[in-house]
Amino acid sequence: DMAANQGWVSVGITHDTAEFAVETIRRWWREMGQALYPQARRLLITADCGGSNGYRVRLGRFALQQLADELDMTMQVCHLPPGTSKWNKIEHRMFCHITQNWRGRPLYSREAVVNLIGATTTDTGLRIQAALDDNEYPAGVKVSDAALADLALERDDFHGEWNYRLHPRRPRS
């Protein structure tokens, strides 16, 4: 969260899947975002174009739809164009400090990793929270064409394959 100068890191124990990525967003919202932005009606998610949160990953859109429904919020997604993930300001803002913080320290356990990440701060006030996600995320989960067709997905005019919104499927009360 560049505006709040805070970050969230989930340390997983299994496969890096779209479900893991969405669970990380869910945990950030519950642990940090909800308190900072109680009136929010949408989340803006910037993501790389490849890997577990890539724009072609059907499971990512499906899992984000479930989160939109659960939180009754729109998930607005903007994927960085292919080959530009090095421009991700959030990663640069956080991970250079995380690696400095654990430099020369043994990463002998998951708890050590989580604690070292969570102890990362900077002189400019950046604070990072970390938590262990000990859920199992199986690789290769398939999402059917019918499930994709049921998404409340609205594509942007500009590169709708990279930029879109997933609206909650139930009306706000």
Secondary structure, 3 states (H helix, E strand, C coil): CCCCCEEEEEEECCCCCHHHHHHHHHHHHHHHHHHHCCCCCEEEEEECCCHHHCCCCHHHHHHHHHHHHHHCCEEEEEECCCCCHHHCHHHHHHHHHHHHHCCCCCCCCHHHHHHHHHCCECCCCCEEEEEEECCCCCCCCCCCHHHHHCCCEEECCCCCCCEEEECCCCCCC
